[in-house]
Amino acid sequence: MNDQRETSARPDFLTKPTLGGDLVTLRPVTALDLPALEPILSDREVARLTGSQSELPDPARLHAWYATRIGQDDRLDLAVLERATGTCVGEVVLNRWDGPNESCNFRIALAPAVHGRGLGTEATRLICGYGFEKLGLHRISLEVYAFNPRARRAYEKAGFIAEGVLRDALLWDGEWVDAAVMSILAGEWELHHGHPRLPGPA
């Protein structure tokens, strides 16, 4: 009897695309982006919103990490460039490839200075569109902490739907914080392409 888990071919993560929108361009991230990314990765507010409690790796390890992203065949790491300035303002990632279930995890980190301007929503739509339409994913999921309603709203605007709550998922500054699990499915993307009808103001 064939194991069904062996029938799903791995998507082509080795092809690192450049994806363009009105506000941002996504392109392969490299070590050359480190001068822009290091301040973001070490920013206290970015760490809080993403629940990152680990220390920033030393520069050599960080350089080695980003220098090898281009050759990864099980994940997609893209830099987010603000189109108006050409500046790298963050990164988006599809990782934790789950072959048997044709799914990936999504994460995004943006410089606090560009929050609230729609760049994150567009970057999310661009990489999810690529994930469904080019990589053939069935499901893309994420977790967002309760103290980050702005990010949750951006994910909802891109089509993510809340599935449930991980209670006390993060201990931050002595307080327990819940995390919402959200996902978007290929069939949902096919219906709205990242522009679902939502209640309330757009």
Stockholm file with secondary structure:
# STOCKHOLM 1.0

chainA/1-202         MNDQRETSARPDFLTKPTLGGDLVTLRPVTALDLPALEPILSDREVARLTGSQSELPDPARLHAWYATRIGQDDRLDLAVLERATGTCVGEVVLNRWDGPNESCNFRIALAPAVHGRGLGTEATRLICGYGFEKLGLHRISLEVYAFNPRARRAYEKAGFIAEGVLRDALLWDGEWVDAAVMSILAGEWELHHGHPRLPGPA
#=GR chainA/1-202 SS CCCGGGSSCCCCTTSCCCEECSSEEEEECCGGGHHHHHHHHTCHHHHHHHTCCSCCCCHHHHHHHHHTGGGCSSCEEEEEEETTTTEEEEEEEEEEEEGGGTEEEEEEEECGGGTTSSHHHHHHHHHHHHHHHTSCCSEEEEEEETTCHHHHHHHHHTTCEEEEEEEEEEEETTEEEEEEEEEEEHHHHHHHTTCCCCSSCC
#=GC SS_cons         CCCGGGSSCCCCTTSCCCEECSSEEEEECCGGGHHHHHHHHTCHHHHHHHTCCSCCCCHHHHHHHHHTGGGCSSCEEEEEEETTTTEEEEEEEEEEEEGGGTEEEEEEEECGGGTTSSHHHHHHHHHHHHHHHTSCCSEEEEEEETTCHHHHHHHHHTTCEEEEEEEEEEEETTEEEEEEEEEEEHHHHHHHTTCCCCSSCC
//
